[in-house]
Amino acid sequence: MQLDKEGAMKWSTATEKSTSKQLAFVLNDELLQVATVNGRIEGGAAALNPGIYTRQELDSFIKIIKQERKR
């Protein structure tokens, strides 16, 4: 996922505060993945492990995120 400028700043702050801790990806109240943060992530990039989900599931997540952004 590539975040916009505002999202990138928030993600950078969140990952910095969560170094050596875990962050969860939650979409529509569903836990998608939990990851341990190794350090501050700058540049606005975030990713789900593609080995866990099918291409169809990932495409579905993208569709949901885009719909939420329009609200």
N, CA, C and O atoms as a Maestro MAE file, in Angstrom:
{
 s_m_m2io_version
 :::
 2.0.0
}

f_m_ct {
 s_m_title
 :::
 protein
 m_atom[284] {
  # First column is atom index #
  i_m_mmod_type
  r_m_x_coord
  r_m_y_coord
  r_m_z_coord
  i_m_residue_number
  s_m_chain_name
  s_m_pdb_residue_name
  s_m_pdb_atom_name
  i_m_atomic_number
  :::
  1 25 0.849 -1.164 0.000 1 A "MET " " N  " 7
  2 3 0.000 0.000 0.000 1 A "MET " " CA " 6
  3 2 0.890 1.219 0.000 1 A "MET " " C  " 6
  4 15 1.896 1.256 0.709 1 A "MET " " O  " 8
  5 25 0.541 2.198 -0.771 2 A "GLN " " N  " 7
  6 3 1.257 3.464 -0.776 2 A "GLN " " CA " 6
  7 2 0.323 4.512 -0.195 2 A "GLN " " C  " 6
  8 15 -0.745 4.771 -0.749 2 A "GLN " " O  " 8
  9 25 0.717 5.108 0.906 3 A "LEU " " N  " 7
  10 3 -0.105 6.079 1.606 3 A "LEU " " CA " 6
  11 2 0.134 7.477 1.061 3 A "LEU " " C  " 6
  12 15 1.202 7.767 0.522 3 A "LEU " " O  " 8
  13 25 -0.874 8.349 1.205 4 A "ASP " " N  " 7
  14 3 -0.691 9.737 0.815 4 A "ASP " " CA " 6
  15 2 0.192 10.427 1.854 4 A "ASP " " C  " 6
  16 15 0.622 9.792 2.816 4 A "ASP " " O  " 8
  17 25 0.463 11.710 1.670 5 A "LYS " " N  " 7
  18 3 1.391 12.437 2.540 5 A "LYS " " CA " 6
  19 2 0.955 12.391 4.006 5 A "LYS " " C  " 6
  20 15 1.770 12.123 4.889 5 A "LYS " " O  " 8
  21 25 -0.318 12.648 4.263 6 A "GLU " " N  " 7
  22 3 -0.837 12.625 5.632 6 A "GLU " " CA " 6
  23 2 -0.731 11.224 6.231 6 A "GLU " " C  " 6
  24 15 -0.293 11.063 7.370 6 A "GLU " " O  " 8
  25 25 -1.129 10.223 5.469 7 A "GLY " " N  " 7
  26 3 -1.046 8.848 5.932 7 A "GLY " " CA " 6
  27 2 0.389 8.421 6.191 7 A "GLY " " C  " 6
  28 15 0.661 7.699 7.151 7 A "GLY " " O  " 8
  29 25 1.320 8.869 5.329 8 A "ALA " " N  " 7
  30 3 2.733 8.530 5.493 8 A "ALA " " CA " 6
  31 2 3.282 9.101 6.794 8 A "ALA " " C  " 6
  32 15 4.051 8.435 7.487 8 A "ALA " " O  " 8
  33 25 2.897 10.318 7.130 9 A "MET " " N  " 7
  34 3 3.357 10.931 8.380 9 A "MET " " CA " 6
  35 2 2.809 10.165 9.582 9 A "MET " " C  " 6
  36 15 3.537 9.903 10.540 9 A "MET " " O  " 8
  37 25 1.524 9.808 9.531 10 A "LYS " " N  " 7
  38 3 0.917 9.050 10.626 10 A "LYS " " CA " 6
  39 2 1.541 7.664 10.753 10 A "LYS " " C  " 6
  40 15 1.782 7.188 11.862 10 A "LYS " " O  " 8
  41 25 1.803 7.015 9.618 11 A "TRP " " N  " 7
  42 3 2.406 5.683 9.616 11 A "TRP " " CA " 6
  43 2 3.821 5.742 10.180 11 A "TRP " " C  " 6
  44 15 4.223 4.865 10.944 11 A "TRP " " O  " 8
  45 25 4.565 6.757 9.813 12 A "SER " " N  " 7
  46 3 5.918 6.938 10.314 12 A "SER " " CA " 6
  47 2 5.921 7.098 11.835 12 A "SER " " C  " 6
  48 15 6.735 6.488 12.529 12 A "SER " " O  " 8
  49 25 5.015 7.914 12.341 13 A "THR " " N  " 7
  50 3 4.895 8.119 13.790 13 A "THR " " CA " 6
  51 2 4.471 6.831 14.488 13 A "THR " " C  " 6
  52 15 5.034 6.467 15.521 13 A "THR " " O  " 8
  53 25 3.486 6.148 13.929 14 A "ALA " " N  " 7
  54 3 2.985 4.914 14.537 14 A "ALA " " CA " 6
  55 2 4.061 3.840 14.585 14 A "ALA " " C  " 6
  56 15 4.203 3.142 15.589 14 A "ALA " " O  " 8
  57 25 4.821 3.705 13.498 15 A "THR " " N  " 7
  58 3 5.854 2.670 13.486 15 A "THR " " CA " 6
  59 2 7.009 3.033 14.417 15 A "THR " " C  " 6
  60 15 7.621 2.153 15.023 15 A "THR " " O  " 8
  61 25 7.303 4.310 14.528 16 A "GLU " " N  " 7
  62 3 8.360 4.725 15.454 16 A "GLU " " CA " 6
  63 2 7.965 4.397 16.902 16 A "GLU " " C  " 6
  64 15 8.778 3.890 17.675 16 A "GLU " " O  " 8
  65 25 6.722 4.689 17.255 17 A "LYS " " N  " 7
  66 3 6.227 4.416 18.603 17 A "LYS " " CA " 6
  67 2 6.094 2.915 18.872 17 A "LYS " " C  " 6
  68 15 6.061 2.489 20.026 17 A "LYS " " O  " 8
  69 25 6.017 2.123 17.814 18 A "SER " " N  " 7
  70 3 5.769 0.685 17.959 18 A "SER " " CA " 6
  71 2 6.994 -0.176 17.707 18 A "SER " " C  " 6
  72 15 6.878 -1.396 17.595 18 A "SER " " O  " 8
  73 25 8.168 0.441 17.617 19 A "THR " " N  " 7
  74 3 9.374 -0.338 17.381 19 A "THR " " CA " 6
  75 2 9.520 -1.421 18.448 19 A "THR " " C  " 6
  76 15 9.396 -1.152 19.642 19 A "THR " " O  " 8
  77 25 9.780 -2.630 18.008 20 A "SER " " N  " 7
  78 3 9.899 -3.835 18.845 20 A "SER " " CA " 6
  79 2 8.558 -4.280 19.431 20 A "SER " " C  " 6
  80 15 8.508 -5.128 20.321 20 A "SER " " O  " 8
  81 25 7.493 -3.704 18.926 21 A "LYS " " N  " 7
  82 3 6.143 -4.095 19.340 21 A "LYS " " CA " 6
  83 2 5.402 -4.583 18.103 21 A "LYS " " C  " 6
  84 15 5.974 -4.668 17.017 21 A "LYS " " O  " 8
  85 25 4.133 -4.900 18.278 22 A "GLN " " N  " 7
  86 3 3.343 -5.371 17.146 22 A "GLN " " CA " 6
  87 2 2.280 -4.350 16.754 22 A "GLN " " C  " 6
  88 15 1.706 -3.666 17.601 22 A "GLN " " O  " 8
  89 25 2.036 -4.265 15.455 23 A "LEU " " N  " 7
  90 3 0.944 -3.475 14.894 23 A "LEU " " CA " 6
  91 2 0.024 -4.430 14.153 23 A "LEU " " C  " 6
  92 15 0.469 -5.416 13.565 23 A "LEU " " O  " 8
  93 25 -1.247 -4.126 14.189 24 A "ALA " " N  " 7
  94 3 -2.229 -4.968 13.512 24 A "ALA " " CA " 6
  95 2 -2.823 -4.222 12.319 24 A "ALA " " C  " 6
  96 15 -3.062 -3.016 12.382 24 A "ALA " " O  " 8
  97 25 -3.054 -4.949 11.246 25 A "PHE " " N  " 7
  98 3 -3.808 -4.441 10.104 25 A "PHE " " CA " 6
  99 2 -5.245 -4.914 10.296 25 A "PHE " " C  " 6
  100 15 -5.517 -6.115 10.322 25 A "PHE " " O  " 8
  101 25 -6.152 -3.966 10.430 26 A "VAL " " N  " 7
  102 3 -7.564 -4.272 10.633 26 A "VAL " " CA " 6
  103 2 -8.353 -3.581 9.530 26 A "VAL " " C  " 6
  104 15 -8.145 -2.399 9.258 26 A "VAL " " O  " 8
  105 25 -9.251 -4.314 8.902 27 A "LEU " " N  " 7
  106 3 -10.088 -3.767 7.841 27 A "LEU " " CA " 6
  107 2 -11.515 -4.221 8.085 27 A "LEU " " C  " 6
  108 15 -11.790 -5.418 8.169 27 A "LEU " " O  " 8
  109 25 -12.422 -3.257 8.198 28 A "ASN " " N  " 7
  110 3 -13.831 -3.563 8.476 28 A "ASN " " CA " 6
  111 2 -13.985 -4.482 9.684 28 A "ASN " " C  " 6
  112 15 -14.707 -5.478 9.638 28 A "ASN " " O  " 8
  113 25 -13.297 -4.131 10.757 29 A "ASP " " N  " 7
  114 3 -13.347 -4.872 12.018 29 A "ASP " " CA " 6
  115 2 -12.834 -6.311 11.912 29 A "ASP " " C  " 6
  116 15 -13.133 -7.139 12.772 29 A "ASP " " O  " 8
  117 25 -12.077 -6.607 10.881 30 A "GLU " " N  " 7
  118 3 -11.502 -7.940 10.704 30 A "GLU " " CA " 6
  119 2 -9.985 -7.846 10.769 30 A "GLU " " C  " 6
  120 15 -9.373 -7.065 10.041 30 A "GLU " " O  " 8
  121 25 -9.380 -8.644 11.643 31 A "LEU " " N  " 7
  122 3 -7.929 -8.677 11.765 31 A "LEU " " CA " 6
  123 2 -7.351 -9.375 10.541 31 A "LEU " " C  " 6
  124 15 -7.662 -10.533 10.266 31 A "LEU " " O  " 8
  125 25 -6.497 -8.647 9.806 32 A "LEU " " N  " 7
  126 3 -5.888 -9.221 8.614 32 A "LEU " " CA " 6
  127 2 -4.517 -9.808 8.912 32 A "LEU " " C  " 6
  128 15 -4.178 -10.893 8.442 32 A "LEU " " O  " 8
  129 25 -3.730 -9.074 9.704 33 A "GLN " " N  " 7
  130 3 -2.371 -9.520 9.953 33 A "GLN " " CA " 6
  131 2 -1.796 -8.736 11.127 33 A "GLN " " C  " 6
  132 15 -2.173 -7.587 11.361 33 A "GLN " " O  " 8
  133 25 -0.887 -9.360 11.858 34 A "VAL " " N  " 7
  134 3 -0.149 -8.703 12.932 34 A "VAL " " CA " 6
  135 2 1.323 -8.803 12.573 34 A "VAL " " C  " 6
  136 15 1.812 -9.874 12.215 34 A "VAL " " O  " 8
  137 25 2.030 -7.675 12.669 35 A "ALA " " N  " 7
  138 3 3.447 -7.659 12.315 35 A "ALA " " CA " 6
  139 2 4.255 -6.994 13.421 35 A "ALA " " C  " 6
  140 15 3.798 -6.043 14.055 35 A "ALA " " O  " 8
  141 25 5.454 -7.504 13.644 36 A "THR " " N  " 7
  142 3 6.374 -6.880 14.585 36 A "THR " " CA " 6
  143 2 7.125 -5.782 13.851 36 A "THR " " C  " 6
  144 15 7.648 -6.001 12.758 36 A "THR " " O  " 8
  145 25 7.177 -4.612 14.447 37 A "VAL " " N  " 7
  146 3 7.816 -3.445 13.837 37 A "VAL " " CA " 6
  147 2 9.293 -3.432 14.227 37 A "VAL " " C  " 6
  148 15 9.631 -3.485 15.409 37 A "VAL " " O  " 8
  149 25 10.164 -3.359 13.225 38 A "ASN " " N  " 7
  150 3 11.604 -3.331 13.471 38 A "ASN " " CA " 6
  151 2 12.145 -1.916 13.612 38 A "ASN " " C  " 6
  152 15 13.234 -1.722 14.152 38 A "ASN " " O  " 8
  153 25 11.402 -0.932 13.136 39 A "GLY " " N  " 7
  154 3 11.846 0.457 13.213 39 A "GLY " " CA " 6
  155 2 10.898 1.366 12.465 39 A "GLY " " C  " 6
  156 15 9.953 0.906 11.824 39 A "GLY " " O  " 8
  157 25 11.154 2.653 12.550 40 A "ARG " " N  " 7
  158 3 10.342 3.670 11.876 40 A "ARG " " CA " 6
  159 2 10.315 3.399 10.374 40 A "ARG " " C  " 6
  160 15 11.352 3.153 9.758 40 A "ARG " " O  " 8
  161 25 9.128 3.445 9.798 41 A "ILE " " N  " 7
  162 3 8.966 3.235 8.363 41 A "ILE " " CA " 6
  163 2 8.552 4.559 7.733 41 A "ILE " " C  " 6
  164 15 7.462 5.071 7.986 41 A "ILE " " O  " 8
  165 25 9.435 5.097 6.915 42 A "GLU " " N  " 7
  166 3 9.164 6.370 6.241 42 A "GLU " " CA " 6
  167 2 8.843 6.112 4.777 42 A "GLU " " C  " 6
  168 15 9.122 5.032 4.256 42 A "GLU " " O  " 8
  169 25 8.273 7.075 4.132 43 A "GLY " " N  " 7
  170 3 7.977 6.964 2.712 43 A "GLY " " CA " 6
  171 2 6.559 6.504 2.407 43 A "GLY " " C  " 6
  172 15 6.152 6.481 1.246 43 A "GLY " " O  " 8
  173 25 5.800 6.137 3.441 44 A "GLY " " N  " 7
  174 3 4.394 5.822 3.250 44 A "GLY " " CA " 6
  175 2 4.092 4.458 2.678 44 A "GLY " " C  " 6
  176 15 3.023 4.259 2.102 44 A "GLY " " O  " 8
  177 25 4.999 3.516 2.819 45 A "ALA " " N  " 7
  178 3 4.750 2.172 2.297 45 A "ALA " " CA " 6
  179 2 4.363 1.229 3.418 45 A "ALA " " C  " 6
  180 15 4.957 1.252 4.496 45 A "ALA " " O  " 8
  181 25 3.365 0.400 3.158 46 A "ALA " " N  " 7
  182 3 2.934 -0.642 4.086 46 A "ALA " " CA " 6
  183 2 2.524 -1.840 3.243 46 A "ALA " " C  " 6
  184 15 2.061 -1.683 2.113 46 A "ALA " " O  " 8
  185 25 2.696 -3.035 3.794 47 A "ALA " " N  " 7
  186 3 2.394 -4.229 3.000 47 A "ALA " " CA " 6
  187 2 1.855 -5.348 3.865 47 A "ALA " " C  " 6
  188 15 2.208 -5.487 5.036 47 A "ALA " " O  " 8
  189 25 0.996 -6.135 3.260 48 A "LEU " " N  " 7
  190 3 0.537 -7.390 3.857 48 A "LEU " " CA " 6
  191 2 1.368 -8.503 3.248 48 A "LEU " " C  " 6
  192 15 1.809 -8.398 2.104 48 A "LEU " " O  " 8
  193 25 1.581 -9.559 3.999 49 A "ASN " " N  " 7
  194 3 2.322 -10.697 3.495 49 A "ASN " " CA " 6
  195 2 1.511 -11.359 2.383 49 A "ASN " " C  " 6
  196 15 0.442 -11.907 2.651 49 A "ASN " " O  " 8
  197 25 2.001 -11.318 1.131 50 A "PRO " " N  " 7
  198 3 1.215 -11.866 0.022 50 A "PRO " " CA " 6
  199 2 1.057 -13.382 0.079 50 A "PRO " " C  " 6
  200 15 0.184 -13.922 -0.600 50 A "PRO " " O  " 8
  201 25 1.858 -14.078 0.853 51 A "GLY " " N  " 7
  202 3 1.745 -15.518 0.943 51 A "GLY " " CA " 6
  203 2 0.549 -15.980 1.763 51 A "GLY " " C  " 6
  204 15 0.182 -17.154 1.728 51 A "GLY " " O  " 8
  205 25 -0.056 -15.053 2.501 52 A "ILE " " N  " 7
  206 3 -1.193 -15.390 3.360 52 A "ILE " " CA " 6
  207 2 -2.515 -15.292 2.604 52 A "ILE " " C  " 6
  208 15 -3.449 -16.045 2.880 52 A "ILE " " O  " 8
  209 25 -2.593 -14.370 1.656 53 A "TYR " " N  " 7
  210 3 -3.852 -14.082 0.956 53 A "TYR " " CA " 6
  211 2 -3.756 -14.386 -0.528 53 A "TYR " " C  " 6
  212 15 -2.682 -14.311 -1.125 53 A "TYR " " O  " 8
  213 25 -4.887 -14.727 -1.112 54 A "THR " " N  " 7
  214 3 -4.945 -14.925 -2.557 54 A "THR " " CA " 6
  215 2 -4.985 -13.568 -3.240 54 A "THR " " C  " 6
  216 15 -5.263 -12.553 -2.602 54 A "THR " " O  " 8
  217 25 -4.713 -13.552 -4.507 55 A "ARG " " N  " 7
  218 3 -4.783 -12.307 -5.284 55 A "ARG " " CA " 6
  219 2 -6.196 -11.739 -5.201 55 A "ARG " " C  " 6
  220 15 -6.367 -10.524 -5.103 55 A "ARG " " O  " 8
  221 25 -7.202 -12.598 -5.241 56 A "GLN " " N  " 7
  222 3 -8.602 -12.168 -5.171 56 A "GLN " " CA " 6
  223 2 -8.871 -11.467 -3.831 56 A "GLN " " C  " 6
  224 15 -9.538 -10.433 -3.799 56 A "GLN " " O  " 8
  225 25 -8.362 -12.015 -2.743 57 A "GLU " " N  " 7
  226 3 -8.565 -11.393 -1.427 57 A "GLU " " CA " 6
  227 2 -7.875 -10.033 -1.363 57 A "GLU " " C  " 6
  228 15 -8.449 -9.067 -0.861 57 A "GLU " " O  " 8
  229 25 -6.640 -9.957 -1.873 58 A "LEU " " N  " 7
  230 3 -5.923 -8.681 -1.874 58 A "LEU " " CA " 6
  231 2 -6.658 -7.643 -2.713 58 A "LEU " " C  " 6
  232 15 -6.752 -6.483 -2.312 58 A "LEU " " O  " 8
  233 25 -7.176 -8.038 -3.863 59 A "ASP " " N  " 7
  234 3 -7.955 -7.127 -4.707 59 A "ASP " " CA " 6
  235 2 -9.211 -6.656 -3.983 59 A "ASP " " C  " 6
  236 15 -9.616 -5.503 -4.127 59 A "ASP " " O  " 8
  237 25 -9.822 -7.536 -3.213 60 A "SER " " N  " 7
  238 3 -11.001 -7.181 -2.427 60 A "SER " " CA " 6
  239 2 -10.641 -6.139 -1.368 60 A "SER " " C  " 6
  240 15 -11.394 -5.189 -1.152 60 A "SER " " O  " 8
  241 25 -9.501 -6.311 -0.712 61 A "PHE " " N  " 7
  242 3 -9.054 -5.342 0.291 61 A "PHE " " CA " 6
  243 2 -8.851 -3.965 -0.350 61 A "PHE " " C  " 6
  244 15 -9.242 -2.941 0.209 61 A "PHE " " O  " 8
  245 25 -8.237 -3.965 -1.521 62 A "ILE " " N  " 7
  246 3 -7.991 -2.706 -2.230 62 A "ILE " " CA " 6
  247 2 -9.313 -2.012 -2.538 62 A "ILE " " C  " 6
  248 15 -9.437 -0.801 -2.354 62 A "ILE " " O  " 8
  249 25 -10.287 -2.764 -3.000 63 A "LYS " " N  " 7
  250 3 -11.597 -2.209 -3.330 63 A "LYS " " CA " 6
  251 2 -12.244 -1.584 -2.086 63 A "LYS " " C  " 6
  252 15 -12.791 -0.484 -2.158 63 A "LYS " " O  " 8
  253 25 -12.180 -2.279 -0.960 64 A "ILE " " N  " 7
  254 3 -12.768 -1.769 0.283 64 A "ILE " " CA " 6
  255 2 -12.073 -0.473 0.713 64 A "ILE " " C  " 6
  256 15 -12.731 0.497 1.087 64 A "ILE " " O  " 8
  257 25 -10.753 -0.468 0.659 65 A "ILE " " N  " 7
  258 3 -9.986 0.726 1.048 65 A "ILE " " CA " 6
  259 2 -10.342 1.903 0.161 65 A "ILE " " C  " 6
  260 15 -10.538 3.011 0.661 65 A "ILE " " O  " 8
  261 25 -10.429 1.691 -1.136 66 A "LYS " " N  " 7
  262 3 -10.783 2.778 -2.060 66 A "LYS " " CA " 6
  263 2 -12.171 3.303 -1.786 66 A "LYS " " C  " 6
  264 15 -12.401 4.509 -1.874 66 A "LYS " " O  " 8
  265 25 -13.106 2.425 -1.454 67 A "GLN " " N  " 7
  266 3 -14.477 2.861 -1.130 67 A "GLN " " CA " 6
  267 2 -14.475 3.712 0.140 67 A "GLN " " C  " 6
  268 15 -15.178 4.719 0.217 67 A "GLN " " O  " 8
  269 25 -13.692 3.309 1.122 68 A "GLU " " N  " 7
  270 3 -13.615 4.049 2.391 68 A "GLU " " CA " 6
  271 2 -13.004 5.429 2.175 68 A "GLU " " C  " 6
  272 15 -13.409 6.396 2.820 68 A "GLU " " O  " 8
  273 25 -12.041 5.523 1.283 69 A "ARG " " N  " 7
  274 3 -11.392 6.815 1.015 69 A "ARG " " CA " 6
  275 2 -12.361 7.819 0.417 69 A "ARG " " C  " 6
  276 15 -12.195 9.025 0.603 69 A "ARG " " O  " 8
  277 25 -13.374 7.338 -0.300 70 A "LYS " " N  " 7
  278 3 -14.342 8.227 -0.945 70 A "LYS " " CA " 6
  279 2 -15.308 8.832 0.056 70 A "LYS " " C  " 6
  280 15 -15.946 9.843 -0.237 70 A "LYS " " O  " 8
  281 25 -15.427 8.229 1.242 71 A "ARG " " N  " 7
  282 3 -16.377 8.708 2.252 71 A "ARG " " CA " 6
  283 2 -15.938 9.986 2.893 71 A "ARG " " C  " 6
  284 15 -16.634 10.511 3.762 71 A "ARG " " O  " 8
  :::
 }
 m_bond[283] {
  # First column is bond index #
  i_m_from
  i_m_to
  i_m_order
  :::
  1 1 2 1
  2 2 3 1
  3 3 4 2
  4 3 5 1
  5 5 6 1
  6 6 7 1
  7 7 8 2
  8 7 9 1
  9 9 10 1
  10 10 11 1
  11 11 12 2
  12 11 13 1
  13 13 14 1
  14 14 15 1
  15 15 16 2
  16 15 17 1
  17 17 18 1
  18 18 19 1
  19 19 20 2
  20 19 21 1
  21 21 22 1
  22 22 23 1
  23 23 24 2
  24 23 25 1
  25 25 26 1
  26 26 27 1
  27 27 28 2
  28 27 29 1
  29 29 30 1
  30 30 31 1
  31 31 32 2
  32 31 33 1
  33 33 34 1
  34 34 35 1
  35 35 36 2
  36 35 37 1
  37 37 38 1
  38 38 39 1
  39 39 40 2
  40 39 41 1
  41 41 42 1
  42 42 43 1
  43 43 44 2
  44 43 45 1
  45 45 46 1
  46 46 47 1
  47 47 48 2
  48 47 49 1
  49 49 50 1
  50 50 51 1
  51 51 52 2
  52 51 53 1
  53 53 54 1
  54 54 55 1
  55 55 56 2
  56 55 57 1
  57 57 58 1
  58 58 59 1
  59 59 60 2
  60 59 61 1
  61 61 62 1
  62 62 63 1
  63 63 64 2
  64 63 65 1
  65 65 66 1
  66 66 67 1
  67 67 68 2
  68 67 69 1
  69 69 70 1
  70 70 71 1
  71 71 72 2
  72 71 73 1
  73 73 74 1
  74 74 75 1
  75 75 76 2
  76 75 77 1
  77 77 78 1
  78 78 79 1
  79 79 80 2
  80 79 81 1
  81 81 82 1
  82 82 83 1
  83 83 84 2
  84 83 85 1
  85 85 86 1
  86 86 87 1
  87 87 88 2
  88 87 89 1
  89 89 90 1
  90 90 91 1
  91 91 92 2
  92 91 93 1
  93 93 94 1
  94 94 95 1
  95 95 96 2
  96 95 97 1
  97 97 98 1
  98 98 99 1
  99 99 100 2
  100 99 101 1
  101 101 102 1
  102 102 103 1
  103 103 104 2
  104 103 105 1
  105 105 106 1
  106 106 107 1
  107 107 108 2
  108 107 109 1
  109 109 110 1
  110 110 111 1
  111 111 112 2
  112 111 113 1
  113 113 114 1
  114 114 115 1
  115 115 116 2
  116 115 117 1
  117 117 118 1
  118 118 119 1
  119 119 120 2
  120 119 121 1
  121 121 122 1
  122 122 123 1
  123 123 124 2
  124 123 125 1
  125 125 126 1
  126 126 127 1
  127 127 128 2
  128 127 129 1
  129 129 130 1
  130 130 131 1
  131 131 132 2
  132 131 133 1
  133 133 134 1
  134 134 135 1
  135 135 136 2
  136 135 137 1
  137 137 138 1
  138 138 139 1
  139 139 140 2
  140 139 141 1
  141 141 142 1
  142 142 143 1
  143 143 144 2
  144 143 145 1
  145 145 146 1
  146 146 147 1
  147 147 148 2
  148 147 149 1
  149 149 150 1
  150 150 151 1
  151 151 152 2
  152 151 153 1
  153 153 154 1
  154 154 155 1
  155 155 156 2
  156 155 157 1
  157 157 158 1
  158 158 159 1
  159 159 160 2
  160 159 161 1
  161 161 162 1
  162 162 163 1
  163 163 164 2
  164 163 165 1
  165 165 166 1
  166 166 167 1
  167 167 168 2
  168 167 169 1
  169 169 170 1
  170 170 171 1
  171 171 172 2
  172 171 173 1
  173 173 174 1
  174 174 175 1
  175 175 176 2
  176 175 177 1
  177 177 178 1
  178 178 179 1
  179 179 180 2
  180 179 181 1
  181 181 182 1
  182 182 183 1
  183 183 184 2
  184 183 185 1
  185 185 186 1
  186 186 187 1
  187 187 188 2
  188 187 189 1
  189 189 190 1
  190 190 191 1
  191 191 192 2
  192 191 193 1
  193 193 194 1
  194 194 195 1
  195 195 196 2
  196 195 197 1
  197 197 198 1
  198 198 199 1
  199 199 200 2
  200 199 201 1
  201 201 202 1
  202 202 203 1
  203 203 204 2
  204 203 205 1
  205 205 206 1
  206 206 207 1
  207 207 208 2
  208 207 209 1
  209 209 210 1
  210 210 211 1
  211 211 212 2
  212 211 213 1
  213 213 214 1
  214 214 215 1
  215 215 216 2
  216 215 217 1
  217 217 218 1
  218 218 219 1
  219 219 220 2
  220 219 221 1
  221 221 222 1
  222 222 223 1
  223 223 224 2
  224 223 225 1
  225 225 226 1
  226 226 227 1
  227 227 228 2
  228 227 229 1
  229 229 230 1
  230 230 231 1
  231 231 232 2
  232 231 233 1
  233 233 234 1
  234 234 235 1
  235 235 236 2
  236 235 237 1
  237 237 238 1
  238 238 239 1
  239 239 240 2
  240 239 241 1
  241 241 242 1
  242 242 243 1
  243 243 244 2
  244 243 245 1
  245 245 246 1
  246 246 247 1
  247 247 248 2
  248 247 249 1
  249 249 250 1
  250 250 251 1
  251 251 252 2
  252 251 253 1
  253 253 254 1
  254 254 255 1
  255 255 256 2
  256 255 257 1
  257 257 258 1
  258 258 259 1
  259 259 260 2
  260 259 261 1
  261 261 262 1
  262 262 263 1
  263 263 264 2
  264 263 265 1
  265 265 266 1
  266 266 267 1
  267 267 268 2
  268 267 269 1
  269 269 270 1
  270 270 271 1
  271 271 272 2
  272 271 273 1
  273 273 274 1
  274 274 275 1
  275 275 276 2
  276 275 277 1
  277 277 278 1
  278 278 279 1
  279 279 280 2
  280 279 281 1
  281 281 282 1
  282 282 283 1
  283 283 284 2
  :::
 }
}
